[in-house]
């Protein structure tokens, strides 16, 4: 194991569901590579695997929706991380969702989400980074605050046993 491997093994990032819609298609996947990448202007980047159907839809999209999940939403993580639309699975048929005016698809039960306008695509190897300018946000009601439904966030260690719906190499 290299020093970088040991470093990365210590990380336990949040997991996100990213959804994309374009040309009458919609797709979504579980993502572990994502982060705020600028303060001013505020920017967020999500990295999508080139072998993932969501990537192919996102290539044609103007906006992406990024959703946080809580640990009690593990089944939602399994749906978006362990199945693929390439096999004809309509993940959105299994969860309440809303198509926003701009075409983005938002998962209604997400405790927090935002829609971001794609301002840059950066090829990083086997993943492409989609740099997003947040244009709208919200979340599940729960405790009277926007983005309610608080609880421990779903992290990589919670999702590591999910078998990916697409090849990872």
Buried (B, 14 or more C-beta within 10 A) or exposed (E): EEEEEEEEEEEEBBBBBBBBBBEEEBBBBBBBBBEEBEEEEEBBBBBBBEBBBBBBBBBEBEBBBBBBBBBEBBEBBBBBBBBBBEEEBEBBEEBEBEEBEEBBBBBEBBBBBBBBBBEEEEEEEEBBBBBBBBEBBBBBEEEEEEBEBBEEBBBEEBBEEBEBBBEEE
